[in-house]
Amino acid sequence: MNKFSKLNKKKFALKLNNKKYRIGLQINSRQLYFFYKLVNNLIIDGKKDKAIDILYNVILALDFYFKNKDPFFIIDKAIRRSILVVKIKKKRIAGRVHQVPLFLKRVNQINYSLKSFVDCIRLRSEKTMVSKLLSEIKAINERDFSAVVWRKKKTLYMQAISNKFYVKYL
């Protein structure tokens, strides 16, 4: 039994630096795990409070945009759709640098995909981080192929397929 299979739901309340973030929604343990991992990847210059503010505003905007759906479920679904199974590692062999594809374990898949998810969000052209994150989540949930995450995922898999014969060097 892994830590994602728990189905107990909790009320989500967070207190940080004398600010209370209260959301009257139910959240399960996997969604809470994704929330905190996303917060930790959004941090710039040690400003965790600002990262939580960004994600809180995104949750409120998603709650407004998708009226009948849970915003944590929408974020959870977007992250699960953008999970990467392969990672490209550069390895020097006989004076040449080869790009060797690596298959990741489940926990490493989630961590690596969340990092690449935030990196792709930062590449978007909107002004604020809230609008970037919101538009990326909307694009993933509407299966719009303009999402930067899906383009990165596609190029990564194409690289892995073209370099699959270098797996023997691991």
ZAMAR-921899 format. One record per residue: residue number from 1; residue in three letters; x, z, y of N, C-alpha, C in turn. Coordinates in steps of 0.001 Angstrom, whole numbers, plus 524288, in hexadecimal, padded with zeros to 5 digits. Layout:
N
   resi   resn   n.east    n.up   n.north   ca.east   ca.up   ca.north   c.east    c.up   c.north
    NUM    ALA        X       Z         Y         X       Z          Y        X       Z         Y
...
***
This chain:
170
   resi   resn   n.east    n.up   n.north   ca.east   ca.up   ca.north   c.east    c.up   c.north
      1    MET    80358   80000     7FB57     80000   80000      80000    80376   80000     804D3
      2    ASN    8031A   7FBFD     807F8     80651   7FBBC      80CA1    80380   7FE05     81153
      3    LYS    80655   7FE59     815A4     8041B   80109      81A27    7FFF8   7FDD4     81CFF
      4    PHE    7FF69   7F8D3     81BB8     7FB76   7F59E      81E49    7F633   7F5C7     81B79
      5    SER    7F61C   7F7E2     816B8     7F143   7F7B6      813C3    7ED93   7FC3B     8150C
      6    LYS    7EF1F   7FFC4     8187A     7EBAE   80409      819F5    7E74F   801EC     81D61
      7    LEU    7E296   8034C     81C17     7DE2A   80145      81EFC    7DBB6   8055D     82289
      8    ASN    7DE4E   809E6     8230B     7DC0E   80DD6      8267B    7DC66   80C0C     82C21
      9    LYS    7D834   80CCA     82EF8     7D7FD   80B09      83460    7D80A   80FBD     837E9
     10    LYS    7DAAF   80F4D     83C60     7DB27   8138E      84013    7D976   811AB     8456A
     11    LYS    7D7E0   81547     84899     7D6FF   813FF      84E18    7DC56   8137C     85094
     12    PHE    7DCEF   80FA7     853D8     7E202   80EB0      8563A    7E244   81153     85B86
     13    ALA    7E5CC   814FA     85C1D     7E6B8   8177C      86124    7EC94   81856     86197
     14    LEU    7EEB9   81742     8660E     7F453   817A5      866D5    7F55D   81A49     86C02
     15    LYS    7F8EA   81E04     86C0A     7FA5C   82092      870E7    8002E   81FBE     871B5
     16    LEU    80184   81D93     87615     806FA   81C84      8773E    807D8   81D46     87D0D
     17    ASN    80B8D   82087     87E69     80CF1   821A6      883DD    80826   8231F     88722
     18    ASN    80516   826BB     8850C     8006C   828CF      887A1    7FC3B   824B2     8889B
     19    LYS    7FC76   82056     885F4     7F853   81C6A      8863A    7F58F   81C59     880FE
     20    LYS    7F077   81C3A     88119     7ED7F   81BF1      87C42    7EB2F   81686     87BBA
     21    TYR    7EC37   81421     8774C     7E9EF   80F19      8760D    7E5D8   8101C     871DA
     22    ARG    7E102   80F90     8732C     7DCDE   81081      86F62    7D9EE   80B6E     86E65
     23    ILE    7D991   80A37     86984     7D6A9   8059E      867EA    7D2CA   8077C     863D8
     24    GLY    7CDE8   80672     864A4     7C9DD   80867      8612F    7C924   8052A     85C4F
     25    LEU    7CD3F   802DB     85A4D     7CCE5   7FF77      855BB    7CF62   8021E     8510E
     26    GLN    7CDDD   8006E     84C82     7D043   80253      847B6    7D502   7FEEA     84686
     27    ILE    7D917   80159     8448F     7DDDF   7FE6D      8435C    7E00B   80055     83E29
     28    ASN    7E1B4   7FCB2     83AD3     7E3FD   7FE68      835E9    7E9E5   7FEDD     8366C
     29    SER    7EC6A   800B9     8324E     7F1F5   8020D      832AE    7F564   7FD37     83367
     30    ARG    7F3FF   7F8BF     830F7     7F725   7F407      831A8    7F6E5   7F218     83746
     31    GLN    7F231   7F244     8399A     7F19F   7F08E      83F05    7F499   7F429     842B6
     32    LEU    7F49B   7F938     84190     7F78F   7FCEE      844BA    7FD6C   7FBEF     8443A
     33    TYR    7FF24   7FAA4     83F70     8049C   7F957      83E87    8062F   7F47B     841A2
     34    PHE    802DC   7F064     8416C     803EA   7EBAA      8446F    803F5   7ECD5     84A47
     35    PHE    80068   7F036     84C18     80023   7F18C      851A1    8053E   7F403     85375
     36    TYR    8071C   7F7F2     85090     80BE3   7FA91      85237    810B4   7F71E     8519D
     37    LYS    810D9   7F3DE     84D99     81533   7F036      84D0B    8153F   7EC42     85183
     38    LEU    810A4   7EA77     8530E     81037   7E6CA      85763    811DE   7E95D     85C7E
     39    VAL    81066   7EE45     85D3A     8120F   7F130      861E9    817FA   7F1A1     86202
     40    ASN    81A5A   7F2F6     85D8C     82009   7F392      85D5D    822DB   7EE6D     85E4D
     41    ASN    8207E   7EA0C     85CD2     822F7   7E500      85DD2    8220B   7E313     86362
     42    LEU    81DFD   7E509     865F3     81CE5   7E37B      86B5A    82038   7E670     86F58
     43    ILE    822B6   7EA9C     86DB8     825AA   7EDEB      8715A    82A3B   7EAE4     873BB
     44    ILE    82AA5   7EB3B     878ED     82F25   7E91B      87BB9    83169   7ED83     87F03
     45    ASP    83675   7EE52     87EBB     8393B   7F25E      881B5    8370C   7F7D3     880C4
     46    GLY    83533   7F8EB     87C1D     8335B   7FE21      87ABB    82E38   7FFB7     87D29
     47    LYS    82B0D   7FC0D     87EFE     82614   7FD44      8818B    821A0   7FCF4     87D93
     48    LYS    82122   80106     87A5E     81D10   80111      87666    817AB   8019F     878D8
     49    ASP    81754   80477     87D14     8125C   80532      87FCB    81037   7FFF8     881B9
     50    LYS    813AC   7FCC3     883C4     8120B   7F79C      885A7    8104F   7F412     88125
     51    ALA    8130F   7F468     87CB4     8119E   7F14F      87821    80C3F   7F2E7     87614
     52    ILE    80B23   7F7F4     8760F     80601   7F9C8      8744D    801CF   7F81D     87826
     53    ASP    80300   7F838     87D46     7FF45   7F64F      8812F    7FDF0   7F090     8804C
     54    ILE    801EC   7ED6D     87F21     80119   7E7D8      87E26    7FD81   7E717     87979
     55    LEU    7FEAA   7E9C0     87533     7FB7F   7E91C      87082    7F603   7EB4F     87133
     56    TYR    7F586   7EF84     8741F     7F05F   7F1C6      8753F    7ED0D   7EDF4     87869
     57    ASN    7EF69   7EB6C     87C52     7EC90   7E780      87F66    7EB0C   7E2C7     87C1A
     58    VAL    7EE66   7E151     87875     7ED1B   7DCFF      874EF    7E87F   7DE76     87172
     59    ILE    7E86F   7E349     86F91     7E417   7E512      86C42    7DF02   7E509     86F54
     60    LEU    7DF27   7E6CC     87433     7DA72   7E6C0      87770    7D8A0   7E126     8788C
     61    ALA    7DC5D   7DD9A     87981     7DAF3   7D824      87A82    7D8BF   7D58C     8759C
     62    LEU    7DAF9   7D6BF     8710F     7D8E8   7D49F      86C2F    7D37C   7D6BD     86B0B
     63    ASP    7D29E   7DBAA     86C60     7CD76   7DDFE      86BAD    7C973   7DB44     86F28
     64    PHE    7CB21   7D991     873C7     7C7A4   7D6BF      87750    7C6CF   7D11E     87585
     65    TYR    7CAFF   7CE91     873B4     7CAC3   7C90D      8723C    7C7BA   7C83F     86D28
     66    PHE    7C903   7CB5C     8691E     7C63F   7CB2C      86421    7C272   7CFC3     86408
     67    LYS    7BDAD   7CED4     86560     7B9DD   7D30D      86620    7B89D   7D5FC     86113
     68    ASN    7B7E2   7D345     85CD0     7B5FA   7D5BA      85810    7BA43   7D737     8543C
     69    LYS    7BF35   7D669     85592     7C375   7D766      851ED    7C6F0   7DBD2     853D5
     70    ASP    7C96A   7DE50     85021     7CD07   7E293      8513B    7D23B   7E04A     85327
     71    PRO    7D43D   7E1E0     857BC     7D927   7DF9B      859A9    7DDDF   7E0DF     8563F
     72    PHE    7DDD9   7E56D     853A5     7E229   7E6A5      8501E    7E229   7E300     84B68
     73    PHE    7DD8B   7E198     84999     7DD27   7DDED      8453D    7DF18   7D888     846E4
     74    ILE    7DE0D   7D700     84BAF     7DFC8   7D1E7      84DA9    7E5BE   7D1BC     84E0B
     75    ILE    7E811   7D5F0     85021     7EDC8   7D633      8507D    7F023   7D64D     84B04
     76    ASP    7EDC9   7D94D     8478D     7EF98   7D9B2      84228    7EF77   7D459     83F7C
     77    LYS    7EB37   7D178     8403F     7EAB2   7CC4F      83DE7    7EEB3   7C884     8402A
     78    ALA    7EFAC   7C8DC     84542     7F389   7C569      847B5    7F902   7C67E     845AA
     79    ILE    7FA45   7CB72     844EC     7FF76   7CCCA      842E8    7FFFA   7CB19     83D36
     80    ARG    7FBE1   7CBE4     83A19     7FC17   7CA4E      83496    7FC84   7C466     83400
     81    ARG    7FA34   7C174     8379B     7FAAA   7BBBD      83750    80008   7B9CC     838F2
     82    SER    802E2   7BCF8     83BE7     807F8   7BB3A      83DCB    80C85   7BD8A     83ABB
     83    ILE    80B7E   7BFDD     83636     80FAE   7C24B      8331E    81345   7BE16     830DC
     84    LEU    81851   7BF01     83168     81C56   7BB6C      82F6F    81E71   7BD7C     82A41
     85    VAL    81F16   7BA16     82679     820F9   7BB9D      82150    826C8   7BA6C     820CB
     86    VAL    828AD   7B6C3     823EE     82E0B   7B4EC      82386    830F8   7B619     82894
     87    LYS    835FD   7B715     827F7     83969   7B7DF      82C73    83E30   7B461     82BA0
     88    ILE    8402A   7B228     82FCE     844D1   7AECD      82F7A    8498F   7B204     83116
     89    LYS    84D64   7B233     82DA2     85231   7B518      82EB8    856BA   7B141     82EC8
     90    LYS    85A12   7B1C3     832A8     85E9E   7AE51      832F3    8630F   7B0B9     82FC8
     91    LYS    86558   7AD8B     82C66     8697E   7AF5F      828FB    86DFE   7AB7A     8291F
     92    ARG    872B1   7AD6C     829C1     87748   7AA0F      82A02    8799A   7A978     82491
     93    ILE    879E2   7A49F     822CF     87BEC   7A374      81D98    87FA9   79EE0     81E03
     94    ALA    8847C   79FBC     81C79     88890   79BB3      81C56    88927   798FB     82198
     95    GLY    88926   79BEF     825CA     88A05   799C6      82AFC    8853B   79775     82D91
     96    ARG    880DF   79785     82AF8     87C02   7957A      82D38    87809   799DC     82DA7
     97    VAL    87497   79959     83165     87063   79D1D      83203    86B68   79AB2     82FCF
     98    HIS    86946   79D3F     82BD6     8647A   79B6A      8295C    86004   79F05     82AD8
     99    GLN    85B5E   79CD2     82B63     856B4   79FF0      82C69    853F2   7A0D9     8273B
    100    VAL    8544C   7A5A7     82561     85251   7A6FF      8203E    84D0C   7A9B4     820CE
    101    PRO    848FB   7A7CD     81E2D     843E9   7AA78      81E6F    843D4   7AF55     81AFB
    102    LEU    8419A   7B38C     81D0F     84104   7B877      81A33    83B44   7B9BC     819A5
    103    PHE    839B6   7BB70     8150C     83465   7BD4D      81458    8345A   7C325     8156F
    104    LEU    830A7   7C4DE     818A9     83077   7CA45      81A73    82CC1   7CD89     8172C
    105    LYS    82DE3   7D2A8     816E9     82A41   7D652      8147C    82599   7D70B     8181C
    106    ARG    82172   7D970     8161E     81C8D   7D9DD      8191C    81D43   7DCE7     81E3A
    107    VAL    81FFC   7E14E     81E1F     820BB   7E466      822E5    8241F   7E16E     826C8
    108    ASN    82822   7DEE0     824CA     82B84   7DBD7      82839    828AF   7D713     82A6E
    109    GLN    82507   7D4E6     82774     821DD   7D091      82977    81ECE   7D24A     82E3D
    110    ILE    81C68   7D6DC     82DE9     81937   7D8D0      83241    81CA1   7D9EA     836FC
    111    ASN    82108   7DC84     83627     82474   7DDD6      83A92    826B2   7D8F0     83D22
    112    TYR    82893   7D548     839FA     82AD9   7D078      83C0F    826C0   7CD2E     83ED5
    113    SER    821F8   7CCF0     83C95     81DE8   7C9CE      83F1E    81C12   7CC39     8442F
    114    LEU    81BD2   7D168     8447E     81A41   7D3DA      8496B    81E52   7D2E2     84DAF
    115    LYS    82349   7D304     84C31     8275E   7D1D5      8500A    826FD   7CC31     851E8
    116    SER    8263B   7C894     84E48     825C9   7C31B      84FD6    820A7   7C218     852B6
    117    PHE    81C81   7C50A     8516B     8177F   7C4B1      85425    8182F   7C60E     859E3
    118    VAL    81AE9   7CA53     85AFB     81BCD   7CBFC      86069    81F77   7C834     86331
    119    ASP    82367   7C630     8606D     826E4   7C24F      862D1    823F0   7BD5C     8644B
    120    CYS    8205D   7BBA9     860EE     81D3F   7B6FC      8621D    8197F   7B7FB     8669D
    121    ILE    81770   7BCAD     866EF     813F2   7BE00      86B43    816E4   7BDBE     87072
    122    ARG    81BB1   7BF70     87060     81ECF   7BF55      87532    82011   7B9C0     876EC
    123    LEU    81FAC   7B5F2     8736B     820BB   7B07C      874C2    81C1F   7ADC4     87758
    124    ARG    81789   7B022     87737     812E9   7ADA7      87976    81358   7AD57     87F5E
    125    SER    81028   7A9F4     881C7     810C9   7A8C3      88754    80D3D   7ABEB     88AF9
    126    GLU    809F6   7AF67     888E9     80696   7B27A      88C5A    809D1   7B668     88F78
    127    LYS    80767   7B8B4     8937B     80A58   7BC24      896EF    80B3E   7C194     894AB
    128    THR    80717   7C42A     892FE     807AD   7C991      8913F    80810   7C9CD     88B4F
    129    MET    80A3F   7CE15     88978     80AE2   7CEC8      883DB    80595   7CF72     88133
    130    VAL    801DF   7D1D0     883F0     7FCA1   7D281      881C4    7FA12   7CD39     880CD
    131    SER    7FA73   7C9B6     88491     7F80F   7C490      883E4    7FAE9   7C157     87FBD
    132    LYS    80011   7C202     87F5D     80300   7BF42      87B4A    8014A   7C108     875DD
    133    LEU    8010A   7C631     87537     7FF87   7C85E      87027    7F9E9   7C6FE     86EC5
    134    LEU    7F680   7C739     872B2     7F103   7C5FD      871DC    7F03D   7C042     87059
    135    SER    7F2D7   7BCB6     87315     7F230   7B725      871DE    7F485   7B5C0     86C91
    136    GLU    7F8BE   7B858     86B12     7FB13   7B748      865F3    7F783   7B936     8618D
    137    ILE    7F548   7BDD3     8623F     7F1BB   7BFED      85E4A    7ECDA   7BC8C     85DDB
    138    LYS    7EACC   7BAC5     86256     7E638   7B752      86242    7E781   7B239     85F73
    139    ALA    7EC1D   7AFFF     8608C     7ED9E   7AB04      85E1F    7EE3B   7AB96     85834
    140    ILE    7F057   7AFF4     8567F     7F0F8   7B0CD      850DE    7EBB0   7B190     84E43
    141    ASN    7E83A   7B4A0     850B2     7E327   7B5BD      84E48    7DF7C   7B10E     84E52
    142    GLU    7E019   7AD95     8521C     7DCDF   7A8E8      85243    7DF5B   7A470     84F38
    143    ARG    7E3B7   7A58E     84C87     7E6A3   7A1AF      84972    7E835   79CF4     84CB3
    144    ASP    7E9A5   79E16     8518D     7EB7E   79A0A      85515    7F157   79964     85419
    145    PHE    7F307   794B0     85316     7F880   793DB      851AF    7FC1C   7939C     85669
    146    SER    7FA1E   79534     85AFC     7FD89   79599      85F8A    8002D   79AEE     85FC9
    147    ALA    7FF1D   79E55     85C0D     8018E   7A37B      85BFA    80762   7A2E4     85AF1
    148    VAL    80A82   7A58A     85E06     81030   7A524      85D95    8120C   7A761     85866
    149    VAL    80F60   7AB60     8567F     810D9   7ADE1      85195    81078   7AA02     84D12
    150    TRP    80C4C   7A6EC     84CF6     80BA8   7A32F      848B4    80F98   79EC6     84900
    151    ARG    81107   79D26     84DC3     81511   79918      84E3E    81A51   79B24     84C43
    152    LYS    81B84   7A00C     84D9A     8206D   7A25E      84BCE    82066   7A301     845DE
    153    LYS    81BF5   7A4A4     843C2     81B72   7A555      83E1F    81C28   7A027     83B4B
    154    LYS    819E3   79C03     83D74     81A4E   796D8      83B0E    81FF0   794DE     83B1C
    155    THR    822AB   79574     83F8A     8281F   793AC      83FD0    82B9E   796ED     83C42
    156    LEU    82A80   79BFE     83BCD     82D9C   79F54      8385C    82CFB   79DB1     832AF
    157    TYR    8282B   79C88     83109     82744   79ACF      82BAD    829A1   79571     82AB2
    158    MET    8297B   79202     82E83     82BEB   78CDB      82DE0    831D4   78D65     82D3B
    159    GLN    83439   79106     8303A     839D1   79205      82FAB    83B06   7943E     82A4E
    160    ALA    837BC   797CF     82884     8389F   79A3A      82366    83833   79635     81F06
    161    ILE    8347B   792A9     81F78     833DB   78EA0      81B71    8386D   78ADB     81B8B
    162    SER    83A3E   7896F     82037     83E93   785B4      82079    843C8   78820     81EC6
    163    ASN    84445   78D50     81F07     84924   78FE5      81D7F    84894   7930F     8187F
    164    LYS    844C9   791C7     81534     843C2   794F9      81093    84821   794AA     80C83
    165    PHE    84B5E   790AA     80C96     84F83   79055      808C4    85420   793C1     80A29
    166    TYR    85419   7966B     80EAC     8583D   79A22      81006    8570D   79FAD     80E29
    167    VAL    85298   7A074     80B82     8512D   7A5A6      8099B    8553A   7A79F     8059C
    168    LYS    857CE   7A41F     802E1     85B97   7A5A9      7FEF4    86047   7A895     80153
    169    TYR    86111   7A82D     8068B     86589   7AABC      80907    8647B   7B06E     80A55
    170    LEU    85FD4   7B24F     80944     85EC4   7B7D5      80A53    8610A   7BB16     80629
***
